[in-house]
Structures are given as C-alpha cells and as structure tokens.
Amino acid sequence: MKIKKMIIGFGLLLVAASAMACPKGEHPHGGTGSHHKGGYCSYER
C-alpha cells in the first residue's frame, strides 16, 4: 500500500510540474498555441 501511495504522489508531482509554463515572475514569449509551445521565458512583459 505504501508503494502505491508513493507512485500516485510522484505522478501528481509530475503533472503539477509540467503544468507550469514559466518560473514565478517570468512571462512566456513567442511560441505557438495557448501554451506558447517553442517559446521562451523572460522577465520582460
């Protein structure tokens, strides 16, 4: 049971990490689509 909980927790962590577009304070630039695929992050607005 403990291993199953660890796997579920790790899976949720991966999903949360992949959902973040840019680190806090940075903004996405360029790229295509709503997720700015292929773009980059910078502090400029």
Secondary structure, 3 states (H helix, E strand, C coil): CHHHHHHHHHHHHHHHHHHCCCCCCCEEECCECCCCECCEEECCC
